[in-house]
Amino acid sequence: MDDPQADRSIVPSQGVHIVLDREFLQGDAAIMIPKTSDGRVLFAVPWHDKVVVGTTDTLVENESLEPRALDEEIDFILNTASLYLTRKPSRGDVKSIFAGLRPLTATNNKQTKDISRSHKILVSLSGLITVVGGKWTTYRKMGEDVIDRAVMVGNLPERSSVTKQLPIHGAIELEDVDDPLYFYGSDRKYIEEIIQEDETLAEKIHPSLNVIKAEVVWAARAEMARTVEDVLARRTRALFLDAAASIQMAPLVAQLLAKVLAHNESWQQQQIADYTQLANGYRLL
Ligand SMILES: Cc1cc2nc3c(=O)[nH]c(=O)nc-3n(C[C@H](O)[C@H](O)[C@H](O)COP(=O)(O)OP(=O)(O)OC[C@H]3O[C@@H](n4cnc5c(N)ncnc54)[C@H](O)[C@@H]3O)c2cc1C
């Protein structure tokens, strides 16, 4: 947008993950399958009472905001994983399926799995600084490189970083991953205070997922959750753990949000409809 003539600087590469019940994985350790039929690696990683299996690497020509898994990606994951799991998973066993796009830095004519996953920093003539590509595990290095470049380009005063020793949200201190407040790390004491205000908020929203009502109240009061999707996709991970269960949770989540945020009945109905439509895309129907 800064330079309408600029070459496209990323290649979107789609990756799909599926979530299965934990019983498909033998033991507590993650599995990494280093060689698969098409040369990719595949992971099966325990996550709460589920297991996440993925991923794929598919060049995408027309990217969308809600990318969808292709049939061949689903077949590849299910077939490859079946060789290493306790039994062969069928499509009906998939609790949630989600696709993401890796914003890989563009290079000519390479297969996406061969394109570098490292990041690149671009500075345009106007001085706009752009960081493309990169990974979660390198986020701090990406940040450091961008700040260093900004200091140089903008002639800013040099200062020492304060983030290098910063703990990530305290979640690492928690050991019991089946604890409903696991996601909240250092915020859990505030959620416990909410439960003291009203004991019914300690109730689970759905029997098969560890999410309690007080988490919704906390998300709305303190974490800027404004929609049912904010709560079920991003503040908790219900959508990714069990999409069908998360749809059943939507009415109660809408009701709890409406109370904190002063919304009416028609807002709740619209929220439930919007969320159901989104979450249906995470089910293998
Ligand atoms: C398939 C795949 C596999 C990957 N594998 C690895 C790996 O093995 N190792 C690794 O280090 N990295 C990996 N990555 C990269 C890693 O996932 C990203 O680097 C990381 O998630 C980026 O974090 P982020 O917080 O910047 O953005 P995101 O994780 O994308 O978070 C952005 C959030 O903002 C939300 N959002 C967007 N717009 C709005 C809006 N308008 N209102 C409210 N919310 C909004 C989105 O829903 C999303 O939750 C992988 C990526 C993909 C797609």
Ligand as a Chemical Component Dictionary entry (heavy atoms), coordinates in Angstrom:
data_LIG
# 
_chem_comp.id                   LIG 
_chem_comp.type                 NON-POLYMER 
_chem_comp.pdbx_formal_charge   0 
_chem_comp.three_letter_code    LIG 
# 
loop_
_chem_comp_atom.comp_id 
_chem_comp_atom.atom_id 
_chem_comp_atom.alt_atom_id 
_chem_comp_atom.type_symbol 
_chem_comp_atom.charge 
_chem_comp_atom.model_Cartn_x 
_chem_comp_atom.model_Cartn_y 
_chem_comp_atom.model_Cartn_z 
_chem_comp_atom.pdbx_ordinal 
LIG C1  C1  C 0 0.633   -23.948 9.363  1  
LIG C2  C2  C 0 1.623   -23.147 10.181 2  
LIG C3  C3  C 0 2.632   -23.795 10.847 3  
LIG C4  C4  C 0 3.551   -23.075 11.609 4  
LIG N1  N1  N 0 4.515   -23.766 12.265 5  
LIG C5  C5  C 0 5.393   -23.090 13.051 6  
LIG C6  C6  C 0 6.421   -23.782 13.762 7  
LIG O1  O1  O 0 6.504   -25.026 13.713 8  
LIG N2  N2  N 0 7.279   -23.051 14.513 9  
LIG C7  C7  C 0 7.195   -21.695 14.622 10 
LIG O2  O2  O 0 7.981   -21.108 15.314 11 
LIG N3  N3  N 0 6.234   -20.997 13.945 12 
LIG C8  C8  C 0 5.338   -21.665 13.154 13 
LIG N4  N4  N 0 4.370   -20.974 12.476 14 
LIG C9  C9  C 0 4.336   -19.510 12.574 15 
LIG C10 C10 C 0 3.600   -19.022 13.834 16 
LIG O3  O3  O 0 2.318   -19.610 13.895 17 
LIG C11 C11 C 0 3.466   -17.491 13.742 18 
LIG O4  O4  O 0 4.741   -16.942 13.612 19 
LIG C12 C12 C 0 2.813   -16.902 14.990 20 
LIG O5  O5  O 0 1.576   -17.522 15.239 21 
LIG C13 C13 C 0 2.628   -15.410 14.811 22 
LIG O6  O6  O 0 2.064   -14.894 15.999 23 
LIG P1  P1  P 0 1.275   -13.545 16.028 24 
LIG O7  O7  O 0 0.771   -13.380 17.422 25 
LIG O8  O8  O 0 2.107   -12.473 15.411 26 
LIG O9  O9  O 0 0.044   -13.738 15.020 27 
LIG P2  P2  P 0 -1.169  -14.794 15.076 28 
LIG O10 O10 O 0 -0.804  -16.019 15.852 29 
LIG O11 O11 O 0 -1.619  -14.938 13.664 30 
LIG O12 O12 O 0 -2.251  -14.016 15.917 31 
LIG C14 C14 C 0 -3.028  -12.959 15.396 32 
LIG C15 C15 C 0 -4.383  -13.063 16.079 33 
LIG O13 O13 O 0 -5.158  -11.906 15.799 34 
LIG C16 C16 C 0 -6.481  -12.304 15.520 35 
LIG N5  N5  N 0 -7.106  -11.246 14.727 36 
LIG C17 C17 C 0 -6.819  -10.884 13.454 37 
LIG N6  N6  N 0 -7.579  -9.871  13.098 38 
LIG C18 C18 C 0 -8.379  -9.581  14.136 39 
LIG C19 C19 C 0 -9.396  -8.605  14.374 40 
LIG N7  N7  N 0 -9.739  -7.719  13.446 41 
LIG N8  N8  N 0 -10.008 -8.592  15.569 42 
LIG C20 C20 C 0 -9.660  -9.490  16.545 43 
LIG N9  N9  N 0 -8.697  -10.411 16.382 44 
LIG C21 C21 C 0 -8.074  -10.450 15.192 45 
LIG C22 C22 C 0 -6.336  -13.611 14.784 46 
LIG O14 O14 O 0 -7.522  -14.373 14.847 47 
LIG C23 C23 C 0 -5.199  -14.254 15.568 48 
LIG O15 O15 O 0 -5.668  -14.993 16.673 49 
LIG C24 C24 C 0 3.448   -21.668 11.694 50 
LIG C25 C25 C 0 2.407   -21.013 11.017 51 
LIG C26 C26 C 0 1.508   -21.744 10.271 52 
LIG C27 C27 C 0 0.382   -21.015 9.560  53 
# 
loop_
_chem_comp_bond.comp_id 
_chem_comp_bond.atom_id_1 
_chem_comp_bond.atom_id_2 
_chem_comp_bond.value_order 
_chem_comp_bond.pdbx_ordinal 
LIG C1  C2  SING 1  
LIG C2  C3  SING 2  
LIG C2  C26 DOUB 3  
LIG C3  C4  DOUB 4  
LIG C4  N1  SING 5  
LIG C4  C24 SING 6  
LIG N1  C5  DOUB 7  
LIG C5  C6  SING 8  
LIG C5  C8  SING 9  
LIG C6  O1  DOUB 10 
LIG C6  N2  SING 11 
LIG N2  C7  SING 12 
LIG C7  O2  DOUB 13 
LIG C7  N3  SING 14 
LIG N3  C8  DOUB 15 
LIG C8  N4  SING 16 
LIG N4  C9  SING 17 
LIG N4  C24 SING 18 
LIG C9  C10 SING 19 
LIG C10 O3  SING 20 
LIG C10 C11 SING 21 
LIG C11 O4  SING 22 
LIG C11 C12 SING 23 
LIG C12 O5  SING 24 
LIG C12 C13 SING 25 
LIG C13 O6  SING 26 
LIG O6  P1  SING 27 
LIG P1  O7  DOUB 28 
LIG P1  O8  SING 29 
LIG P1  O9  SING 30 
LIG O9  P2  SING 31 
LIG P2  O10 DOUB 32 
LIG P2  O11 SING 33 
LIG P2  O12 SING 34 
LIG O12 C14 SING 35 
LIG C14 C15 SING 36 
LIG C15 O13 SING 37 
LIG C15 C23 SING 38 
LIG O13 C16 SING 39 
LIG C16 N5  SING 40 
LIG C16 C22 SING 41 
LIG N5  C17 SING 42 
LIG N5  C21 SING 43 
LIG C17 N6  DOUB 44 
LIG N6  C18 SING 45 
LIG C18 C19 SING 46 
LIG C18 C21 DOUB 47 
LIG C19 N7  SING 48 
LIG C19 N8  DOUB 49 
LIG N8  C20 SING 50 
LIG C20 N9  DOUB 51 
LIG N9  C21 SING 52 
LIG C22 O14 SING 53 
LIG C22 C23 SING 54 
LIG C23 O15 SING 55 
LIG C24 C25 DOUB 56 
LIG C25 C26 SING 57 
LIG C26 C27 SING 58 
# 
